[in-house]
Amino acid sequence: MTDFAQKEIGEIYLVEFMRQESIIGKKTQFGAIYGINKTFSLIAPCDFQIVEVNKNVAIKPSHINTDPYNSWFFILSTYSSNDEFLTYEKYLQIIK
């Protein structure tokens, strides 16, 4: 979660993971982040498997608003190339 995204969503009151399969496919919706202003769907950027979910985010999701870069959602395992993810520069172009 980025600082920009958490500001757009507003105070976050729920992070939900809807898919519990062993492998989550690229472009599959597997959850949502619910906030005061918006709800964002979680869409898989690549094929992956969730290894561990951050229980602290489940207990108090508003921690994302105060420390978005350290409030991770889960640890995942993937065989994807880094080329599939946005670079910092491409991300800045999207949010402007």
SEFIZA-3560 file (N, C-alpha, C; in Angstrom, 3 decimals):
REM SEFIZA-3560
<numar><xx>0.852</xx><yy>-1.163</yy><zz>0.000</zz><atom>N</atom></numar>
<numar><xx>0.000</xx><yy>0.000</yy><zz>0.000</zz><atom>CA</atom></numar>
<numar><xx>0.897</xx><yy>1.224</yy><zz>0.000</zz><atom>C</atom></numar>
<numar><xx>0.576</xx><yy>2.168</yy><zz>-0.840</zz><atom>N</atom></numar>
<numar><xx>1.353</xx><yy>3.400</yy><zz>-0.882</zz><atom>CA</atom></numar>
<numar><xx>0.666</xx><yy>4.474</yy><zz>-0.057</zz><atom>C</atom></numar>
<numar><xx>1.406</xx><yy>5.521</yy><zz>0.263</zz><atom>N</atom></numar>
<numar><xx>0.844</xx><yy>6.649</yy><zz>0.986</zz><atom>CA</atom></numar>
<numar><xx>-0.266</xx><yy>7.302</yy><zz>0.166</zz><atom>C</atom></numar>
<numar><xx>-0.044</xx><yy>7.439</yy><zz>-1.141</zz><atom>N</atom></numar>
<numar><xx>-1.063</xx><yy>8.025</yy><zz>-2.026</zz><atom>CA</atom></numar>
<numar><xx>-2.357</xx><yy>7.213</yy><zz>-1.966</zz><atom>C</atom></numar>
<numar><xx>-2.251</xx><yy>5.892</yy><zz>-2.067</zz><atom>N</atom></numar>
<numar><xx>-3.438</xx><yy>5.033</yy><zz>-2.071</zz><atom>CA</atom></numar>
<numar><xx>-4.191</xx><yy>5.102</yy><zz>-0.755</zz><atom>C</atom></numar>
<numar><xx>-3.492</xx><yy>5.083</yy><zz>0.367</zz><atom>N</atom></numar>
<numar><xx>-4.196</xx><yy>5.121</yy><zz>1.657</zz><atom>CA</atom></numar>
<numar><xx>-4.907</xx><yy>6.453</yy><zz>1.853</zz><atom>C</atom></numar>
<numar><xx>-4.342</xx><yy>7.540</yy><zz>1.296</zz><atom>N</atom></numar>
<numar><xx>-5.013</xx><yy>8.842</yy><zz>1.383</zz><atom>CA</atom></numar>
<numar><xx>-6.282</xx><yy>8.852</yy><zz>0.534</zz><atom>C</atom></numar>
<numar><xx>-6.236</xx><yy>8.214</yy><zz>-0.638</zz><atom>N</atom></numar>
<numar><xx>-7.404</xx><yy>8.129</yy><zz>-1.510</zz><atom>CA</atom></numar>
<numar><xx>-8.529</xx><yy>7.323</yy><zz>-0.854</zz><atom>C</atom></numar>
<numar><xx>-8.175</xx><yy>6.237</yy><zz>-0.186</zz><atom>N</atom></numar>
<numar><xx>-9.160</xx><yy>5.364</yy><zz>0.443</zz><atom>CA</atom></numar>
<numar><xx>-9.772</xx><yy>6.023</yy><zz>1.682</zz><atom>C</atom></numar>
<numar><xx>-8.993</xx><yy>6.815</yy><zz>2.388</zz><atom>N</atom></numar>
<numar><xx>-9.447</xx><yy>7.382</yy><zz>3.663</zz><atom>CA</atom></numar>
<numar><xx>-9.153</xx><yy>6.396</yy><zz>4.776</zz><atom>C</atom></numar>
<numar><xx>-9.732</xx><yy>6.613</yy><zz>5.932</zz><atom>N</atom></numar>
<numar><xx>-9.470</xx><yy>5.715</yy><zz>7.054</zz><atom>CA</atom></numar>
<numar><xx>-9.902</xx><yy>4.296</yy><zz>6.686</zz><atom>C</atom></numar>
<numar><xx>-8.978</xx><yy>3.371</yy><zz>6.792</zz><atom>N</atom></numar>
<numar><xx>-9.218</xx><yy>1.983</yy><zz>6.418</zz><atom>CA</atom></numar>
<numar><xx>-9.807</xx><yy>1.247</yy><zz>7.608</zz><atom>C</atom></numar>
<numar><xx>-10.939</xx><yy>0.579</yy><zz>7.370</zz><atom>N</atom></numar>
<numar><xx>-11.586</xx><yy>-0.138</yy><zz>8.467</zz><atom>CA</atom></numar>
<numar><xx>-11.655</xx><yy>-1.648</yy><zz>8.248</zz><atom>C</atom></numar>
<numar><xx>-11.271</xx><yy>-2.129</yy><zz>7.047</zz><atom>N</atom></numar>
<numar><xx>-11.274</xx><yy>-3.569</yy><zz>6.818</zz><atom>CA</atom></numar>
<numar><xx>-10.385</xx><yy>-3.916</yy><zz>5.631</zz><atom>C</atom></numar>
<numar><xx>-9.567</xx><yy>-4.948</yy><zz>5.795</zz><atom>N</atom></numar>
<numar><xx>-8.815</xx><yy>-5.538</yy><zz>4.699</zz><atom>CA</atom></numar>
<numar><xx>-9.283</xx><yy>-6.985</yy><zz>4.627</zz><atom>C</atom></numar>
<numar><xx>-9.790</xx><yy>-7.371</yy><zz>3.461</zz><atom>N</atom></numar>
<numar><xx>-10.396</xx><yy>-8.686</yy><zz>3.308</zz><atom>CA</atom></numar>
<numar><xx>-9.718</xx><yy>-9.445</yy><zz>2.180</zz><atom>C</atom></numar>
<numar><xx>-9.387</xx><yy>-10.699</yy><zz>2.433</zz><atom>N</atom></numar>
<numar><xx>-8.848</xx><yy>-11.582</yy><zz>1.411</zz><atom>CA</atom></numar>
<numar><xx>-9.932</xx><yy>-12.598</yy><zz>1.098</zz><atom>C</atom></numar>
<numar><xx>-10.406</xx><yy>-12.616</yy><zz>-0.162</zz><atom>N</atom></numar>
<numar><xx>-11.526</xx><yy>-13.468</yy><zz>-0.527</zz><atom>CA</atom></numar>
<numar><xx>-11.103</xx><yy>-14.822</yy><zz>-1.088</zz><atom>C</atom></numar>
<numar><xx>-9.887</xx><yy>-14.957</yy><zz>-1.495</zz><atom>N</atom></numar>
<numar><xx>-9.473</xx><yy>-16.190</yy><zz>-2.158</zz><atom>CA</atom></numar>
<numar><xx>-8.436</xx><yy>-16.909</yy><zz>-1.304</zz><atom>C</atom></numar>
<numar><xx>-8.656</xx><yy>-18.164</yy><zz>-1.083</zz><atom>N</atom></numar>
<numar><xx>-7.756</xx><yy>-18.931</yy><zz>-0.234</zz><atom>CA</atom></numar>
<numar><xx>-7.097</xx><yy>-20.084</yy><zz>-0.987</zz><atom>C</atom></numar>
<numar><xx>-7.148</xx><yy>-20.072</yy><zz>-2.324</zz><atom>N</atom></numar>
<numar><xx>-6.512</xx><yy>-21.136</yy><zz>-3.084</zz><atom>CA</atom></numar>
<numar><xx>-5.002</xx><yy>-21.113</yy><zz>-2.874</zz><atom>C</atom></numar>
<numar><xx>-4.371</xx><yy>-22.203</yy><zz>-3.246</zz><atom>N</atom></numar>
<numar><xx>-2.924</xx><yy>-22.257</yy><zz>-3.066</zz><atom>CA</atom></numar>
<numar><xx>-2.213</xx><yy>-21.294</yy><zz>-4.016</zz><atom>C</atom></numar>
<numar><xx>-2.663</xx><yy>-21.190</yy><zz>-5.263</zz><atom>N</atom></numar>
<numar><xx>-2.063</xx><yy>-20.264</yy><zz>-6.217</zz><atom>CA</atom></numar>
<numar><xx>-3.131</xx><yy>-19.278</yy><zz>-6.666</zz><atom>C</atom></numar>
<numar><xx>-2.821</xx><yy>-18.003</yy><zz>-6.600</zz><atom>N</atom></numar>
<numar><xx>-3.722</xx><yy>-16.957</yy><zz>-7.056</zz><atom>CA</atom></numar>
<numar><xx>-3.194</xx><yy>-16.483</yy><zz>-8.401</zz><atom>C</atom></numar>
<numar><xx>-4.032</xx><yy>-16.517</yy><zz>-9.417</zz><atom>N</atom></numar>
<numar><xx>-3.603</xx><yy>-16.189</yy><zz>-10.767</zz><atom>CA</atom></numar>
<numar><xx>-3.535</xx><yy>-14.699</yy><zz>-11.027</zz><atom>C</atom></numar>
<numar><xx>-2.647</xx><yy>-14.343</yy><zz>-11.942</zz><atom>N</atom></numar>
<numar><xx>-2.478</xx><yy>-12.948</yy><zz>-12.354</zz><atom>CA</atom></numar>
<numar><xx>-3.826</xx><yy>-12.366</yy><zz>-12.787</zz><atom>C</atom></numar>
<numar><xx>-4.081</xx><yy>-11.126</yy><zz>-12.376</zz><atom>N</atom></numar>
<numar><xx>-5.287</xx><yy>-10.349</yy><zz>-12.690</zz><atom>CA</atom></numar>
<numar><xx>-6.550</xx><yy>-10.879</yy><zz>-12.006</zz><atom>C</atom></numar>
<numar><xx>-6.388</xx><yy>-11.759</yy><zz>-11.025</zz><atom>N</atom></numar>
<numar><xx>-7.518</xx><yy>-12.294</yy><zz>-10.269</zz><atom>CA</atom></numar>
<numar><xx>-7.791</xx><yy>-11.405</yy><zz>-9.066</zz><atom>C</atom></numar>
<numar><xx>-9.053</xx><yy>-11.065</yy><zz>-8.833</zz><atom>N</atom></numar>
<numar><xx>-9.387</xx><yy>-10.324</yy><zz>-7.620</zz><atom>CA</atom></numar>
<numar><xx>-9.359</xx><yy>-11.314</yy><zz>-6.459</zz><atom>C</atom></numar>
<numar><xx>-8.609</xx><yy>-10.957</yy><zz>-5.418</zz><atom>N</atom></numar>
<numar><xx>-8.487</xx><yy>-11.866</yy><zz>-4.289</zz><atom>CA</atom></numar>
<numar><xx>-8.814</xx><yy>-11.200</yy><zz>-2.959</zz><atom>C</atom></numar>
<numar><xx>-9.329</xx><yy>-9.973</yy><zz>-2.998</zz><atom>N</atom></numar>
<numar><xx>-9.693</xx><yy>-9.292</yy><zz>-1.769</zz><atom>CA</atom></numar>
<numar><xx>-10.049</xx><yy>-7.850</yy><zz>-2.021</zz><atom>C</atom></numar>
<numar><xx>-10.225</xx><yy>-7.122</yy><zz>-0.920</zz><atom>N</atom></numar>
<numar><xx>-10.582</xx><yy>-5.702</yy><zz>-1.021</zz><atom>CA</atom></numar>
<numar><xx>-10.104</xx><yy>-4.961</yy><zz>0.211</zz><atom>C</atom></numar>
<numar><xx>-9.905</xx><yy>-3.654</yy><zz>0.024</zz><atom>N</atom></numar>
<numar><xx>-9.564</xx><yy>-2.754</yy><zz>1.122</zz><atom>CA</atom></numar>
<numar><xx>-10.727</xx><yy>-1.774</yy><zz>1.234</zz><atom>C</atom></numar>
<numar><xx>-11.352</xx><yy>-1.731</yy><zz>2.397</zz><atom>N</atom></numar>
<numar><xx>-12.512</xx><yy>-0.878</yy><zz>2.616</zz><atom>CA</atom></numar>
<numar><xx>-12.111</xx><yy>0.338</yy><zz>3.439</zz><atom>C</atom></numar>
<numar><xx>-12.404</xx><yy>1.506</yy><zz>2.910</zz><atom>N</atom></numar>
<numar><xx>-12.108</xx><yy>2.743</yy><zz>3.612</zz><atom>CA</atom></numar>
<numar><xx>-13.312</xx><yy>3.655</yy><zz>3.644</zz><atom>C</atom></numar>
<numar><xx>-13.185</xx><yy>4.755</yy><zz>4.351</zz><atom>N</atom></numar>
<numar><xx>-14.263</xx><yy>5.732</yy><zz>4.482</zz><atom>CA</atom></numar>
<numar><xx>-14.622</xx><yy>6.329</yy><zz>3.122</zz><atom>C</atom></numar>
<numar><xx>-13.616</xx><yy>6.639</yy><zz>2.289</zz><atom>N</atom></numar>
<numar><xx>-13.858</xx><yy>7.292</yy><zz>1.003</zz><atom>CA</atom></numar>
<numar><xx>-14.104</xx><yy>6.327</yy><zz>-0.148</zz><atom>C</atom></numar>
<numar><xx>-13.392</xx><yy>5.197</yy><zz>-0.163</zz><atom>N</atom></numar>
<numar><xx>-13.433</xx><yy>4.284</yy><zz>-1.302</zz><atom>CA</atom></numar>
<numar><xx>-13.197</xx><yy>2.854</yy><zz>-0.857</zz><atom>C</atom></numar>
<numar><xx>-13.558</xx><yy>1.954</yy><zz>-1.744</zz><atom>N</atom></numar>
<numar><xx>-13.194</xx><yy>0.548</yy><zz>-1.607</zz><atom>CA</atom></numar>
<numar><xx>-12.345</xx><yy>0.193</yy><zz>-2.810</zz><atom>C</atom></numar>
<numar><xx>-11.192</xx><yy>-0.413</yy><zz>-2.568</zz><atom>N</atom></numar>
<numar><xx>-10.300</xx><yy>-0.827</yy><zz>-3.644</zz><atom>CA</atom></numar>
<numar><xx>-10.250</xx><yy>-2.349</yy><zz>-3.695</zz><atom>C</atom></numar>
<numar><xx>-10.363</xx><yy>-2.885</yy><zz>-4.887</zz><atom>N</atom></numar>
<numar><xx>-10.192</xx><yy>-4.321</yy><zz>-5.079</zz><atom>CA</atom></numar>
<numar><xx>-8.710</xx><yy>-4.643</yy><zz>-5.099</zz><atom>C</atom></numar>
<numar><xx>-8.351</xx><yy>-5.771</yy><zz>-4.538</zz><atom>N</atom></numar>
<numar><xx>-6.977</xx><yy>-6.267</yy><zz>-4.608</zz><atom>CA</atom></numar>
<numar><xx>-6.900</xx><yy>-7.207</yy><zz>-5.809</zz><atom>C</atom></numar>
<numar><xx>-6.101</xx><yy>-6.828</yy><zz>-6.795</zz><atom>N</atom></numar>
<numar><xx>-5.942</xx><yy>-7.590</yy><zz>-8.020</zz><atom>CA</atom></numar>
<numar><xx>-4.506</xx><yy>-8.115</yy><zz>-8.077</zz><atom>C</atom></numar>
<numar><xx>-4.355</xx><yy>-9.386</yy><zz>-8.320</zz><atom>N</atom></numar>
<numar><xx>-3.023</xx><yy>-10.005</yy><zz>-8.354</zz><atom>CA</atom></numar>
<numar><xx>-2.202</xx><yy>-9.452</yy><zz>-9.516</zz><atom>C</atom></numar>
<numar><xx>-1.017</xx><yy>-8.893</yy><zz>-9.225</zz><atom>N</atom></numar>
<numar><xx>-0.156</xx><yy>-8.370</yy><zz>-10.289</zz><atom>CA</atom></numar>
<numar><xx>0.583</xx><yy>-9.478</yy><zz>-11.046</zz><atom>C</atom></numar>
<numar><xx>0.602</xx><yy>-10.680</yy><zz>-10.457</zz><atom>N</atom></numar>
<numar><xx>1.277</xx><yy>-11.827</yy><zz>-11.054</zz><atom>CA</atom></numar>
<numar><xx>0.716</xx><yy>-13.072</yy><zz>-10.368</zz><atom>C</atom></numar>
<numar><xx>1.091</xx><yy>-14.241</yy><zz>-10.836</zz><atom>N</atom></numar>
<numar><xx>0.718</xx><yy>-15.480</yy><zz>-10.149</zz><atom>CA</atom></numar>
<numar><xx>1.516</xx><yy>-15.552</yy><zz>-8.845</zz><atom>C</atom></numar>
<numar><xx>0.837</xx><yy>-15.886</yy><zz>-7.748</zz><atom>N</atom></numar>
<numar><xx>1.561</xx><yy>-16.013</yy><zz>-6.482</zz><atom>CA</atom></numar>
<numar><xx>0.801</xx><yy>-16.887</yy><zz>-5.504</zz><atom>C</atom></numar>
<numar><xx>1.465</xx><yy>-17.199</yy><zz>-4.427</zz><atom>N</atom></numar>
<numar><xx>0.867</xx><yy>-17.940</yy><zz>-3.326</zz><atom>CA</atom></numar>
<numar><xx>1.087</xx><yy>-17.131</yy><zz>-2.060</zz><atom>C</atom></numar>
<numar><xx>0.030</xx><yy>-16.961</yy><zz>-1.261</zz><atom>N</atom></numar>
<numar><xx>0.167</xx><yy>-16.259</yy><zz>0.024</zz><atom>CA</atom></numar>
<numar><xx>0.797</xx><yy>-17.230</yy><zz>1.018</zz><atom>C</atom></numar>
<numar><xx>1.896</xx><yy>-16.782</yy><zz>1.615</zz><atom>N</atom></numar>
<numar><xx>2.614</xx><yy>-17.599</yy><zz>2.582</zz><atom>CA</atom></numar>
<numar><xx>2.187</xx><yy>-17.236</yy><zz>4.000</zz><atom>C</atom></numar>
<numar><xx>2.022</xx><yy>-15.943</yy><zz>4.258</zz><atom>N</atom></numar>
<numar><xx>1.654</xx><yy>-15.484</yy><zz>5.600</zz><atom>CA</atom></numar>
<numar><xx>0.861</xx><yy>-14.197</yy><zz>5.491</zz><atom>C</atom></numar>
<numar><xx>-0.191</xx><yy>-14.058</yy><zz>6.323</zz><atom>N</atom></numar>
<numar><xx>-1.000</xx><yy>-12.844</yy><zz>6.384</zz><atom>CA</atom></numar>
<numar><xx>-0.620</xx><yy>-12.088</yy><zz>7.647</zz><atom>C</atom></numar>
<numar><xx>-0.514</xx><yy>-10.756</yy><zz>7.556</zz><atom>N</atom></numar>
<numar><xx>-0.187</xx><yy>-9.913</yy><zz>8.706</zz><atom>CA</atom></numar>
<numar><xx>-1.415</xx><yy>-9.809</yy><zz>9.609</zz><atom>C</atom></numar>
<numar><xx>-1.382</xx><yy>-10.470</yy><zz>10.733</zz><atom>N</atom></numar>
<numar><xx>-2.518</xx><yy>-10.478</yy><zz>11.666</zz><atom>CA</atom></numar>
<numar><xx>-2.786</xx><yy>-9.096</yy><zz>12.260</zz><atom>C</atom></numar>
<numar><xx>-1.749</xx><yy>-8.257</yy><zz>12.377</zz><atom>N</atom></numar>
<numar><xx>-1.936</xx><yy>-6.912</yy><zz>12.925</zz><atom>CA</atom></numar>
<numar><xx>-2.823</xx><yy>-6.054</yy><zz>12.030</zz><atom>C</atom></numar>
<numar><xx>-2.701</xx><yy>-6.219</yy><zz>10.715</zz><atom>N</atom></numar>
<numar><xx>-3.546</xx><yy>-5.474</yy><zz>9.785</zz><atom>CA</atom></numar>
<numar><xx>-4.986</xx><yy>-5.957</yy><zz>9.894</zz><atom>C</atom></numar>
<numar><xx>-5.174</xx><yy>-7.244</yy><zz>10.127</zz><atom>N</atom></numar>
<numar><xx>-6.522</xx><yy>-7.783</yy><zz>10.297</zz><atom>CA</atom></numar>
<numar><xx>-7.172</xx><yy>-7.258</yy><zz>11.580</zz><atom>C</atom></numar>
<numar><xx>-6.386</xx><yy>-7.115</yy><zz>12.641</zz><atom>N</atom></numar>
<numar><xx>-6.909</xx><yy>-6.647</yy><zz>13.930</zz><atom>CA</atom></numar>
<numar><xx>-7.185</xx><yy>-5.143</yy><zz>13.902</zz><atom>C</atom></numar>
<numar><xx>-6.244</xx><yy>-4.367</yy><zz>13.364</zz><atom>N</atom></numar>
<numar><xx>-6.398</xx><yy>-2.910</yy><zz>13.326</zz><atom>CA</atom></numar>
<numar><xx>-5.931</xx><yy>-2.382</yy><zz>11.968</zz><atom>C</atom></numar>
<numar><xx>-6.804</xx><yy>-2.445</yy><zz>10.952</zz><atom>N</atom></numar>
<numar><xx>-6.409</xx><yy>-2.029</yy><zz>9.603</zz><atom>CA</atom></numar>
<numar><xx>-6.036</xx><yy>-0.556</yy><zz>9.489</zz><atom>C</atom></numar>
<numar><xx>-6.467</xx><yy>0.290</yy><zz>10.417</zz><atom>N</atom></numar>
<numar><xx>-6.137</xx><yy>1.714</yy><zz>10.344</zz><atom>CA</atom></numar>
<numar><xx>-4.645</xx><yy>1.980</yy><zz>10.530</zz><atom>C</atom></numar>
<numar><xx>-3.872</xx><yy>0.966</yy><zz>10.955</zz><atom>N</atom></numar>
<numar><xx>-2.411</xx><yy>1.126</yy><zz>11.012</zz><atom>CA</atom></numar>
<numar><xx>-1.857</xx><yy>1.448</yy><zz>9.631</zz><atom>C</atom></numar>
<numar><xx>-2.547</xx><yy>1.003</yy><zz>8.590</zz><atom>N</atom></numar>
<numar><xx>-2.117</xx><yy>1.292</yy><zz>7.218</zz><atom>CA</atom></numar>
<numar><xx>-2.108</xx><yy>2.801</yy><zz>6.983</zz><atom>C</atom></numar>
<numar><xx>-3.069</xx><yy>3.519</yy><zz>7.563</zz><atom>N</atom></numar>
<numar><xx>-3.143</xx><yy>4.965</yy><zz>7.382</zz><atom>CA</atom></numar>
<numar><xx>-1.988</xx><yy>5.693</yy><zz>8.061</zz><atom>C</atom></numar>
<numar><xx>-1.519</xx><yy>5.186</yy><zz>9.183</zz><atom>N</atom></numar>
<numar><xx>-0.463</xx><yy>5.882</yy><zz>9.910</zz><atom>CA</atom></numar>
<numar><xx>0.939</xx><yy>5.459</yy><zz>9.464</zz><atom>C</atom></numar>
<numar><xx>1.068</xx><yy>4.255</yy><zz>8.906</zz><atom>N</atom></numar>
<numar><xx>2.378</xx><yy>3.766</yy><zz>8.487</zz><atom>CA</atom></numar>
<numar><xx>2.220</xx><yy>2.815</yy><zz>7.297</zz><atom>C</atom></numar>
<numar><xx>1.822</xx><yy>3.349</yy><zz>6.125</zz><atom>N</atom></numar>
<numar><xx>1.486</xx><yy>2.472</yy><zz>4.995</zz><atom>CA</atom></numar>
<numar><xx>2.639</xx><yy>1.616</yy><zz>4.478</zz><atom>C</atom></numar>
<numar><xx>3.867</xx><yy>2.103</yy><zz>4.566</zz><atom>N</atom></numar>
<numar><xx>4.977</xx><yy>1.345</yy><zz>4.006</zz><atom>CA</atom></numar>
<numar><xx>5.464</xx><yy>0.229</yy><zz>4.924</zz><atom>C</atom></numar>
<numar><xx>5.088</xx><yy>0.251</yy><zz>6.181</zz><atom>N</atom></numar>
<numar><xx>5.472</xx><yy>-0.812</yy><zz>7.108</zz><atom>CA</atom></numar>
<numar><xx>4.294</xx><yy>-1.692</yy><zz>7.505</zz><atom>C</atom></numar>
<numar><xx>3.116</xx><yy>-1.409</yy><zz>7.017</zz><atom>N</atom></numar>
<numar><xx>1.930</xx><yy>-2.209</yy><zz>7.324</zz><atom>CA</atom></numar>
<numar><xx>1.657</xx><yy>-3.177</yy><zz>6.169</zz><atom>C</atom></numar>
<numar><xx>2.497</xx><yy>-4.148</yy><zz>6.042</zz><atom>N</atom></numar>
<numar><xx>2.373</xx><yy>-5.112</yy><zz>4.950</zz><atom>CA</atom></numar>
<numar><xx>1.136</xx><yy>-5.974</yy><zz>5.155</zz><atom>C</atom></numar>
<numar><xx>0.577</xx><yy>-6.463</yy><zz>4.051</zz><atom>N</atom></numar>
<numar><xx>-0.622</xx><yy>-7.303</yy><zz>4.096</zz><atom>CA</atom></numar>
<numar><xx>-0.271</xx><yy>-8.778</yy><zz>4.238</zz><atom>C</atom></numar>
<numar><xx>0.689</xx><yy>-9.213</yy><zz>3.451</zz><atom>N</atom></numar>
<numar><xx>1.048</xx><yy>-10.624</yy><zz>3.446</zz><atom>CA</atom></numar>
<numar><xx>2.432</xx><yy>-10.819</yy><zz>2.846</zz><atom>C</atom></numar>
<numar><xx>2.982</xx><yy>-11.986</yy><zz>3.106</zz><atom>N</atom></numar>
<numar><xx>4.213</xx><yy>-12.421</yy><zz>2.461</zz><atom>CA</atom></numar>
<numar><xx>3.783</xx><yy>-13.384</yy><zz>1.371</zz><atom>C</atom></numar>
<numar><xx>4.349</xx><yy>-13.225</yy><zz>0.185</zz><atom>N</atom></numar>
<numar><xx>3.954</xx><yy>-14.100</yy><zz>-0.908</zz><atom>CA</atom></numar>
<numar><xx>5.149</xx><yy>-14.765</yy><zz>-1.544</zz><atom>C</atom></numar>
<numar><xx>4.857</xx><yy>-15.813</yy><zz>-2.246</zz><atom>N</atom></numar>
<numar><xx>5.867</xx><yy>-16.552</yy><zz>-2.984</zz><atom>CA</atom></numar>
<numar><xx>5.484</xx><yy>-16.508</yy><zz>-4.455</zz><atom>C</atom></numar>
<numar><xx>6.457</xx><yy>-16.169</yy><zz>-5.318</zz><atom>N</atom></numar>
<numar><xx>6.179</xx><yy>-16.077</yy><zz>-6.748</zz><atom>CA</atom></numar>
<numar><xx>7.413</xx><yy>-16.419</yy><zz>-7.556</zz><atom>C</atom></numar>
<numar><xx>7.188</xx><yy>-16.786</yy><zz>-8.778</zz><atom>N</atom></numar>
<numar><xx>8.285</xx><yy>-17.047</yy><zz>-9.710</zz><atom>CA</atom></numar>
<numar><xx>8.315</xx><yy>-15.984</yy><zz>-10.797</zz><atom>C</atom></numar>
<numar><xx>7.635</xx><yy>-14.871</yy><zz>-10.587</zz><atom>N</atom></numar>
<numar><xx>7.538</xx><yy>-13.807</yy><zz>-11.579</zz><atom>CA</atom></numar>
<numar><xx>8.812</xx><yy>-12.998</yy><zz>-11.666</zz><atom>C</atom></numar>
<numar><xx>8.978</xx><yy>-12.393</yy><zz>-12.795</zz><atom>N</atom></numar>
<numar><xx>10.097</xx><yy>-11.485</yy><zz>-13.019</zz><atom>CA</atom></numar>
<numar><xx>9.731</xx><yy>-10.110</yy><zz>-12.480</zz><atom>C</atom></numar>
<numar><xx>10.713</xx><yy>-9.365</yy><zz>-12.023</zz><atom>N</atom></numar>
<numar><xx>10.464</xx><yy>-7.996</yy><zz>-11.561</zz><atom>CA</atom></numar>
<numar><xx>9.959</xx><yy>-7.098</yy><zz>-12.679</zz><atom>C</atom></numar>
<numar><xx>10.152</xx><yy>-7.503</yy><zz>-13.919</zz><atom>N</atom></numar>
<numar><xx>9.686</xx><yy>-6.715</yy><zz>-15.063</zz><atom>CA</atom></numar>
<numar><xx>8.164</xx><yy>-6.581</yy><zz>-15.080</zz><atom>C</atom></numar>
<numar><xx>7.457</xx><yy>-7.449</yy><zz>-14.356</zz><atom>N</atom></numar>
<numar><xx>5.996</xx><yy>-7.406</yy><zz>-14.340</zz><atom>CA</atom></numar>
<numar><xx>5.456</xx><yy>-6.316</yy><zz>-13.417</zz><atom>C</atom></numar>
<numar><xx>6.291</xx><yy>-5.740</yy><zz>-12.571</zz><atom>N</atom></numar>
<numar><xx>5.848</xx><yy>-4.739</yy><zz>-11.608</zz><atom>CA</atom></numar>
<numar><xx>6.182</xx><yy>-3.333</yy><zz>-12.096</zz><atom>C</atom></numar>
<numar><xx>5.424</xx><yy>-2.356</yy><zz>-11.600</zz><atom>N</atom></numar>
<numar><xx>5.682</xx><yy>-0.961</yy><zz>-11.952</zz><atom>CA</atom></numar>
<numar><xx>6.995</xx><yy>-0.488</yy><zz>-11.338</zz><atom>C</atom></numar>
<numar><xx>7.722</xx><yy>0.304</yy><zz>-12.087</zz><atom>N</atom></numar>
<numar><xx>8.876</xx><yy>0.978</yy><zz>-11.512</zz><atom>CA</atom></numar>
<numar><xx>8.367</xx><yy>2.207</yy><zz>-10.770</zz><atom>C</atom></numar>
<numar><xx>9.210</xx><yy>2.793</yy><zz>-9.970</zz><atom>N</atom></numar>
<numar><xx>8.844</xx><yy>4.002</yy><zz>-9.241</zz><atom>CA</atom></numar>
<numar><xx>8.443</xx><yy>5.103</yy><zz>-10.218</zz><atom>C</atom></numar>
<numar><xx>9.181</xx><yy>5.248</yy><zz>-11.298</zz><atom>N</atom></numar>
<numar><xx>8.906</xx><yy>6.297</yy><zz>-12.290</zz><atom>CA</atom></numar>
<numar><xx>7.553</xx><yy>6.076</yy><zz>-12.966</zz><atom>C</atom></numar>
<numar><xx>7.239</xx><yy>4.828</yy><zz>-13.329</zz><atom>N</atom></numar>
<numar><xx>5.949</xx><yy>4.538</yy><zz>-13.968</zz><atom>CA</atom></numar>
<numar><xx>4.792</xx><yy>4.782</yy><zz>-12.995</zz><atom>C</atom></numar>
<numar><xx>5.016</xx><yy>4.451</yy><zz>-11.728</zz><atom>N</atom></numar>
<numar><xx>3.991</xx><yy>4.692</yy><zz>-10.707</zz><atom>CA</atom></numar>
<numar><xx>3.703</xx><yy>6.191</yy><zz>-10.593</zz><atom>C</atom></numar>
<numar><xx>4.754</xx><yy>7.004</yy><zz>-10.566</zz><atom>N</atom></numar>
<numar><xx>4.569</xx><yy>8.453</yy><zz>-10.470</zz><atom>CA</atom></numar>
<numar><xx>3.786</xx><yy>8.989</yy><zz>-11.655</zz><atom>C</atom></numar>
<numar><xx>4.011</xx><yy>8.450</yy><zz>-12.836</zz><atom>N</atom></numar>
<numar><xx>3.262</xx><yy>8.883</yy><zz>-14.015</zz><atom>CA</atom></numar>
<numar><xx>1.777</xx><yy>8.562</yy><zz>-13.889</zz><atom>C</atom></numar>
<numar><xx>1.463</xx><yy>7.422</yy><zz>-13.295</zz><atom>N</atom></numar>
<numar><xx>0.063</xx><yy>7.009</yy><zz>-13.140</zz><atom>CA</atom></numar>
<numar><xx>-0.680</xx><yy>7.892</yy><zz>-12.145</zz><atom>C</atom></numar>
<numar><xx>-0.051</xx><yy>8.261</yy><zz>-11.036</zz><atom>N</atom></numar>
<numar><xx>-0.774</xx><yy>8.996</yy><zz>-9.992</zz><atom>CA</atom></numar>
<numar><xx>-0.850</xx><yy>10.498</yy><zz>-10.252</zz><atom>C</atom></numar>
<numar><xx>-0.137</xx><yy>10.997</yy><zz>-11.267</zz><atom>N</atom></numar>
<numar><xx>-0.174</xx><yy>12.436</yy><zz>-11.560</zz><atom>CA</atom></numar>
<numar><xx>-1.370</xx><yy>12.783</yy><zz>-12.394</zz><atom>C</atom></numar>
//
